[in-house]
């Protein structure tokens, strides 16, 4: 579960990034977080990852009290979160298998477990036949699927996808959202941060809208075809 209570963040330059934000995301939910540049989306993500602390308010993520969580223990929180970047951030000199396995090797997972887990995750994202390919040999959509595989390989409670469709063509955008929806159907909480209103309107569901550091809408949105 993710919960923010009356959270405010003011940066050292005087910018009020978030102002009295309260938000609760239950386990197993899928939510879109939208807002224009400067609305507070990036600050919200940084708070959830414990990269910054609020000036006021309380934050709990996956059972961790982030107000009291020390930097030296932040890795424990981050092991419960999978993060998907807009620009993939794959390791270019590693093949697909090793890009995904890298996450497990960093936490000293047993070699036998890695050999079992990675192929299963690659199969889930539809890349079982691309395990030996380098990122440069893949399409943008395939690279983002590798990034999603890397995010879920450690079986996190929460996936945060930051503009995961921003660099993709229309067909790949739908493919990535549907993959995230499929992962959510297994019980993983998914937060998709996006500015793409067409995607949000097409899929519907819970929509959280930020504007000038405040939540101005939080509720269900009925899906509709973008052809309407």
C-alpha positions in Angstrom: 0.0 0.0 0.0 1.1 3.6 -0.7 -0.2 6.3 1.6 0.6 10.0 1.8 -1.0 12.2 4.4 -0.8 15.9 4.1 2.5 15.9 2.3 4.2 19.1 1.3 7.6 19.5 -0.4 9.4 22.8 -0.9 12.7 22.8 -2.7 15.7 24.9 -1.6 15.1 27.4 -4.4 11.6 28.1 -3.0 9.6 26.0 -5.4 6.5 24.5 -3.8 6.5 21.1 -5.6 3.7 19.5 -3.5 1.2 21.2 -1.3 -0.8 19.2 1.3 -1.2 16.1 -0.8 -3.0 13.1 0.6 -3.3 9.9 -1.4 -3.9 6.2 -0.7 -3.3 3.4 -3.2 -4.3 0.0 -2.1 -2.5 -3.2 -2.8 -3.4 -4.6 -6.3 -4.7 -1.3 -7.7 -3.8 0.2 -11.1 -3.8 4.0 -11.3 -2.7 6.6 -13.9 -1.0 9.7 -12.5 -1.2 12.6 -14.9 -0.3 16.2 -14.9 1.6 18.8 -16.9 5.3 19.5 -16.6 5.9 21.0 -13.2 2.7 19.6 -11.7 4.6 17.5 -9.1 4.7 14.0 -10.7 8.5 13.7 -10.4 8.5 14.9 -6.9 5.8 12.3 -6.0 7.9 9.5 -7.5 11.1 10.7 -5.6 9.1 10.6 -2.4 7.9 7.1 -3.0 11.5 5.9 -3.7 12.8 7.7 -0.6 15.1 9.9 -2.7 13.8 13.0 -0.9 12.0 13.6 2.3 8.8 15.8 2.7 8.9 19.1 4.5 5.7 18.0 6.3 3.3 15.1 6.2 3.7 11.3 6.5 4.5 8.7 3.9 4.2 4.9 4.0 5.1 2.6 1.1 4.9 -1.2 1.2 4.9 -1.2 5.0 7.9 1.2 5.3 7.6 4.4 7.2 9.5 6.7 4.9 9.7 9.6 7.3 11.9 7.4 9.6 13.6 5.2 6.9 17.4 5.8 6.9 19.3 6.1 3.7 21.3 3.1 4.7 18.2 1.0 4.7 16.5 2.5 1.6 17.6 -0.6 -0.5 15.1 -2.7 1.5 12.3 -0.5 0.3 13.5 -0.4 -3.3 13.6 -4.2 -3.4 9.8 -4.1 -3.1 9.5 -1.6 -6.0 10.0 -2.2 -9.7 10.8 1.0 -11.7 10.2 1.4 -15.5 12.0 4.3 -17.2 10.8 6.2 -20.3 14.2 5.7 -21.9 14.6 2.0 -21.0 18.1 2.4 -19.3 19.2 -1.0 -20.5 22.9 -2.0 -20.3 23.9 -1.9 -24.0 26.8 -4.4 -23.7 24.6 -7.1 -22.1 22.1 -9.3 -23.8 18.4 -9.4 -22.8 18.9 -12.3 -20.4 21.7 -10.6 -18.6 19.9 -7.3 -18.4 17.1 -9.0 -16.5 19.3 -11.3 -14.5 21.4 -8.3 -13.4 18.8 -7.3 -10.9 18.8 -10.7 -9.2 22.6 -10.9 -9.2 22.8 -7.5 -7.5 20.8 -9.0 -4.5 22.9 -12.2 -4.5 20.0 -14.5 -5.6 21.0 -18.1 -6.1 22.2 -19.0 -9.5 19.7 -21.8 -9.8 16.8 -19.4 -9.0 18.1 -16.9 -11.6 18.2 -19.6 -14.3 14.6 -20.6 -13.5 13.2 -17.1 -12.9 14.6 -15.1 -15.8 13.3 -17.3 -18.7 9.9 -17.4 -17.1 9.7 -13.6 -16.9 11.0 -13.2 -20.5 8.2 -15.6 -21.6 5.7 -13.5 -19.7 6.7 -10.3 -21.6 6.8 -12.2 -24.9 10.6 -12.1 -25.4 11.6 -15.7 -24.7 13.1 -15.9 -28.2 15.1 -12.7 -27.8 17.2 -13.7 -24.7 20.5 -13.6 -26.6 19.8 -10.3 -28.4 21.5 -7.0 -27.4 19.3 -3.9 -26.8 20.4 -2.4 -30.1 18.9 -5.3 -32.0 15.5 -4.7 -30.5 12.6 -2.3 -31.4 11.6 0.4 -29.0 8.6 -1.7 -27.8 10.8 -4.7 -27.3 13.3 -2.7 -25.3 10.5 -1.4 -23.0 9.3 -5.0 -22.5 12.8 -5.9 -21.4 12.7 -2.9 -19.0 9.4 -4.2 -17.6 10.8 -7.7 -17.3 13.7 -6.3 -15.3 11.3 -4.4 -13.1 9.2 -7.5 -12.2 11.9 -10.1 -12.0 12.3 -9.6 -8.3 8.5 -10.0 -7.8 8.0 -6.5 -6.4 4.8 -5.4 -4.6 4.7 -2.1 -6.6 5.6 -1.1 -10.2 6.1 2.6 -10.9 6.2 3.2 -14.6 7.4 6.7 -15.4 6.2 7.7 -18.9 6.8 4.2 -20.2 5.1 4.9 -23.6 6.6 8.3 -24.1 9.2 7.2 -26.7 7.1 4.6 -28.5 4.9 4.5 -31.6 1.1 4.1 -31.2 1.1 0.3 -31.6 3.8 -0.2 -29.0 2.1 2.2 -26.6 -1.0 -0.1 -26.4 1.3 -3.1 -26.1 3.1 -1.7 -23.1 -0.1 -0.6 -21.3 -1.7 -3.9 -21.9 1.4 -5.7 -20.5 1.3 -3.5 -17.4 -2.5 -4.3 -17.1 -1.7 -8.0 -17.3 1.0 -7.7 -14.6 -1.5 -5.9 -12.4 -4.0 -8.7 -12.9 -1.6 -11.0 -11.0 -2.0 -8.7 -8.0 1.0 -6.3 -8.4 0.1 -2.7 -7.7 0.9 -0.5 -10.8 1.3 3.3 -10.9 1.7 4.6 -14.5 2.8 8.2 -14.7 1.9 9.7 -18.0 1.0 12.9 -19.9 -0.7 11.0 -22.7 -4.4 11.7 -22.3 -5.4 9.4 -25.2 -4.0 6.4 -23.4 -5.7 7.3 -20.2 -9.1 7.9 -21.9 -8.8 4.6 -23.9 -8.1 2.4 -20.9 -9.9 4.2 -18.1 -9.7 3.2 -14.5 -8.4 5.2 -11.5 -7.1 8.6 -12.6 -5.0 10.9 -10.2 -4.5 14.3 -11.7 -1.8 16.7 -10.3 -1.9 20.4 -10.9 0.5 23.0 -9.3 1.5 20.5 -6.6 -2.0 19.5 -5.6 -4.3 16.6 -6.5 -7.2 18.2 -8.4 -8.9 14.9 -9.3 -8.8 11.4 -7.9 -11.5 9.0 -9.1 -12.6 6.5 -11.8 -12.6 7.3 -15.5 -14.8 5.3 -17.8 -12.8 4.0 -20.8 -13.7 5.1 -24.2 -12.4 4.7 -27.7 -10.0 7.5 -28.8 -11.9 7.4 -32.2 -14.9 9.1 -30.5 
